[in-house]
Amino acid sequence: MRVLLDACVLYPTVMREMLIGAAATGAYQPLWSARILAEWSRAAVKLGAAGAAQADAEIVMLRAHWPLAELSVDDGLTQPLWLPDENDIHVLAAAISGQADAICTLNNKDFPRGLLAEHGIERTDPDTLLMGYWHEEPAVIETVGSRVLEQAQRLSGKPWDMRKLLKKARLPRLAKALSRSSGTGASSAP
């Protein structure tokens, strides 16, 4: 399955790490465009110079690890397309260009399912996408979650609980599933 990741799901660190972690297991092929990555970088400016620099470094690493994920999009492809927010047309154009099966976004109102279906593309959100993979391969997604939790604990110096971390990352159903499967919802720091 080929899934185009919108900027709004790449920008939050924990959400992105869960999505990319799942992709690294072979669950799906992630896709994005240079413009989507630029949107992520611009959004990170709100965090100040350090946030912008961190985002730019993460984008470089993402490009290095996933060289086939970045799509080039013909500007002419956007002309006949329509979405409620014209600023999101480039996302649909990238999905079409990359023959994506789905667009993963938190921006449901600007990606109506009916309009996407005309192009053979589904809309999903990160929680739904990851829950689908958890239902197929729970141990694999649990391992991804454990790695993300360990990294969050290491980088923040805080003893995060799996459920709280994933809920904060706007992955509430996955948070509940992974905390149930571990029996406690918590994981100790490495």
Contacts in CASP RR format, 6 or more apart in sequence:
PFRMAT RR
TARGET T0000
AUTHOR 0000-0000-0000
METHOD contacts of the structure
MODEL  1
MRVLLDACVLYPTVMREMLIGAAATGAYQPLWSARILAEWSRAAVKLGAA
GAAQADAEIVMLRAHWPLAELSVDDGLTQPLWLPDENDIHVLAAAISGQA
DAICTLNNKDFPRGLLAEHGIERTDPDTLLMGYWHEEPAVIETVGSRVLE
QAQRLSGKPWDMRKLLKKARLPRLAKALSRSSGTGASSAP
1 27 0 8 1.000
1 28 0 8 1.000
1 29 0 8 1.000
1 101 0 8 1.000
1 102 0 8 1.000
2 28 0 8 1.000
2 29 0 8 1.000
2 31 0 8 1.000
2 98 0 8 1.000
2 99 0 8 1.000
2 100 0 8 1.000
2 101 0 8 1.000
2 102 0 8 1.000
3 23 0 8 1.000
3 28 0 8 1.000
3 29 0 8 1.000
3 30 0 8 1.000
3 31 0 8 1.000
3 100 0 8 1.000
3 101 0 8 1.000
3 102 0 8 1.000
3 103 0 8 1.000
3 104 0 8 1.000
3 124 0 8 1.000
3 129 0 8 1.000
4 31 0 8 1.000
4 32 0 8 1.000
4 36 0 8 1.000
4 71 0 8 1.000
4 91 0 8 1.000
4 94 0 8 1.000
4 95 0 8 1.000
4 98 0 8 1.000
4 100 0 8 1.000
4 102 0 8 1.000
4 103 0 8 1.000
4 104 0 8 1.000
5 19 0 8 1.000
5 30 0 8 1.000
5 31 0 8 1.000
5 32 0 8 1.000
5 36 0 8 1.000
5 104 0 8 1.000
6 36 0 8 1.000
6 91 0 8 1.000
6 103 0 8 1.000
6 104 0 8 1.000
6 105 0 8 1.000
6 106 0 8 1.000
6 107 0 8 1.000
7 36 0 8 1.000
7 37 0 8 1.000
7 39 0 8 1.000
7 40 0 8 1.000
7 43 0 8 1.000
8 105 0 8 1.000
8 106 0 8 1.000
8 107 0 8 1.000
9 15 0 8 1.000
9 16 0 8 1.000
9 19 0 8 1.000
9 104 0 8 1.000
9 105 0 8 1.000
9 106 0 8 1.000
9 125 0 8 1.000
9 126 0 8 1.000
10 16 0 8 1.000
10 19 0 8 1.000
10 32 0 8 1.000
10 36 0 8 1.000
10 37 0 8 1.000
10 40 0 8 1.000
10 62 0 8 1.000
11 40 0 8 1.000
11 43 0 8 1.000
11 44 0 8 1.000
11 55 0 8 1.000
12 169 0 8 1.000
12 170 0 8 1.000
14 148 0 8 1.000
14 152 0 8 1.000
14 165 0 8 1.000
14 166 0 8 1.000
14 168 0 8 1.000
14 169 0 8 1.000
14 171 0 8 1.000
15 126 0 8 1.000
15 169 0 8 1.000
15 170 0 8 1.000
15 171 0 8 1.000
16 58 0 8 1.000
17 147 0 8 1.000
17 148 0 8 1.000
17 151 0 8 1.000
18 126 0 8 1.000
18 130 0 8 1.000
18 144 0 8 1.000
18 145 0 8 1.000
18 148 0 8 1.000
18 166 0 8 1.000
18 169 0 8 1.000
18 171 0 8 1.000
18 174 0 8 1.000
19 30 0 8 1.000
19 104 0 8 1.000
19 126 0 8 1.000
19 129 0 8 1.000
19 130 0 8 1.000
20 30 0 8 1.000
20 62 0 8 1.000
20 66 0 8 1.000
21 144 0 8 1.000
21 147 0 8 1.000
21 148 0 8 1.000
22 28 0 8 1.000
22 129 0 8 1.000
22 130 0 8 1.000
22 133 0 8 1.000
22 140 0 8 1.000
22 141 0 8 1.000
22 144 0 8 1.000
23 29 0 8 1.000
23 30 0 8 1.000
23 66 0 8 1.000
24 144 0 8 1.000
25 137 0 8 1.000
25 140 0 8 1.000
25 141 0 8 1.000
25 143 0 8 1.000
25 144 0 8 1.000
27 133 0 8 1.000
27 136 0 8 1.000
27 137 0 8 1.000
27 140 0 8 1.000
28 129 0 8 1.000
28 133 0 8 1.000
29 68 0 8 1.000
29 69 0 8 1.000
30 66 0 8 1.000
30 69 0 8 1.000
31 69 0 8 1.000
31 70 0 8 1.000
31 71 0 8 1.000
31 94 0 8 1.000
31 95 0 8 1.000
31 98 0 8 1.000
31 100 0 8 1.000
32 69 0 8 1.000
32 70 0 8 1.000
32 71 0 8 1.000
32 94 0 8 1.000
33 70 0 8 1.000
33 71 0 8 1.000
33 72 0 8 1.000
33 73 0 8 1.000
33 90 0 8 1.000
33 91 0 8 1.000
33 94 0 8 1.000
33 97 0 8 1.000
34 70 0 8 1.000
34 72 0 8 1.000
35 73 0 8 1.000
35 90 0 8 1.000
35 94 0 8 1.000
36 90 0 8 1.000
36 91 0 8 1.000
36 94 0 8 1.000
37 59 0 8 1.000
37 62 0 8 1.000
37 63 0 8 1.000
37 70 0 8 1.000
40 55 0 8 1.000
40 59 0 8 1.000
41 52 0 8 1.000
41 55 0 8 1.000
41 56 0 8 1.000
41 59 0 8 1.000
43 55 0 8 1.000
44 51 0 8 1.000
44 52 0 8 1.000
44 54 0 8 1.000
44 55 0 8 1.000
44 56 0 8 1.000
45 51 0 8 1.000
45 52 0 8 1.000
47 54 0 8 1.000
47 55 0 8 1.000
62 69 0 8 1.000
63 69 0 8 1.000
63 70 0 8 1.000
71 94 0 8 1.000
71 97 0 8 1.000
71 98 0 8 1.000
72 97 0 8 1.000
73 90 0 8 1.000
73 93 0 8 1.000
73 94 0 8 1.000
73 97 0 8 1.000
74 93 0 8 1.000
74 97 0 8 1.000
77 93 0 8 1.000
77 96 0 8 1.000
77 97 0 8 1.000
78 89 0 8 1.000
78 90 0 8 1.000
78 93 0 8 1.000
81 89 0 8 1.000
81 92 0 8 1.000
81 93 0 8 1.000
81 96 0 8 1.000
82 89 0 8 1.000
82 115 0 8 1.000
83 89 0 8 1.000
83 92 0 8 1.000
83 110 0 8 1.000
83 111 0 8 1.000
83 112 0 8 1.000
83 115 0 8 1.000
84 109 0 8 1.000
84 110 0 8 1.000
84 112 0 8 1.000
85 107 0 8 1.000
85 110 0 8 1.000
88 107 0 8 1.000
88 110 0 8 1.000
88 111 0 8 1.000
91 103 0 8 1.000
91 105 0 8 1.000
91 111 0 8 1.000
92 103 0 8 1.000
92 111 0 8 1.000
92 115 0 8 1.000
92 116 0 8 1.000
92 119 0 8 1.000
92 121 0 8 1.000
94 100 0 8 1.000
95 102 0 8 1.000
95 103 0 8 1.000
95 116 0 8 1.000
95 119 0 8 1.000
95 121 0 8 1.000
96 119 0 8 1.000
96 121 0 8 1.000
100 121 0 8 1.000
101 120 0 8 1.000
101 121 0 8 1.000
101 122 0 8 1.000
102 121 0 8 1.000
102 122 0 8 1.000
102 123 0 8 1.000
102 124 0 8 1.000
102 129 0 8 1.000
103 111 0 8 1.000
103 116 0 8 1.000
103 121 0 8 1.000
103 122 0 8 1.000
103 123 0 8 1.000
103 124 0 8 1.000
104 124 0 8 1.000
104 125 0 8 1.000
104 126 0 8 1.000
104 129 0 8 1.000
105 111 0 8 1.000
105 123 0 8 1.000
105 124 0 8 1.000
105 125 0 8 1.000
106 125 0 8 1.000
106 126 0 8 1.000
106 170 0 8 1.000
108 123 0 8 1.000
108 125 0 8 1.000
111 123 0 8 1.000
112 123 0 8 1.000
113 122 0 8 1.000
113 123 0 8 1.000
116 122 0 8 1.000
116 123 0 8 1.000
126 170 0 8 1.000
126 171 0 8 1.000
127 170 0 8 1.000
127 171 0 8 1.000
127 172 0 8 1.000
127 173 0 8 1.000
127 174 0 8 1.000
128 173 0 8 1.000
130 141 0 8 1.000
130 171 0 8 1.000
130 174 0 8 1.000
131 173 0 8 1.000
131 174 0 8 1.000
131 177 0 8 1.000
133 140 0 8 1.000
133 141 0 8 1.000
134 141 0 8 1.000
134 142 0 8 1.000
134 174 0 8 1.000
134 177 0 8 1.000
134 178 0 8 1.000
138 177 0 8 1.000
138 181 0 8 1.000
141 174 0 8 1.000
141 178 0 8 1.000
142 178 0 8 1.000
142 181 0 8 1.000
142 182 0 8 1.000
145 162 0 8 1.000
145 166 0 8 1.000
145 178 0 8 1.000
146 162 0 8 1.000
146 187 0 8 1.000
148 165 0 8 1.000
149 160 0 8 1.000
149 162 0 8 1.000
149 165 0 8 1.000
149 187 0 8 1.000
150 187 0 8 1.000
150 189 0 8 1.000
150 190 0 8 1.000
152 158 0 8 1.000
152 160 0 8 1.000
152 165 0 8 1.000
153 159 0 8 1.000
153 160 0 8 1.000
153 187 0 8 1.000
153 189 0 8 1.000
153 190 0 8 1.000
154 189 0 8 1.000
154 190 0 8 1.000
157 189 0 8 1.000
159 188 0 8 1.000
159 189 0 8 1.000
160 187 0 8 1.000
161 179 0 8 1.000
161 185 0 8 1.000
161 186 0 8 1.000
161 187 0 8 1.000
162 175 0 8 1.000
162 178 0 8 1.000
162 179 0 8 1.000
162 182 0 8 1.000
162 185 0 8 1.000
162 186 0 8 1.000
162 187 0 8 1.000
163 175 0 8 1.000
163 176 0 8 1.000
163 178 0 8 1.000
163 179 0 8 1.000
163 185 0 8 1.000
163 186 0 8 1.000
164 175 0 8 1.000
165 175 0 8 1.000
166 172 0 8 1.000
166 174 0 8 1.000
166 175 0 8 1.000
166 178 0 8 1.000
167 175 0 8 1.000
169 175 0 8 1.000
178 185 0 8 1.000
179 185 0 8 1.000
179 186 0 8 1.000
END
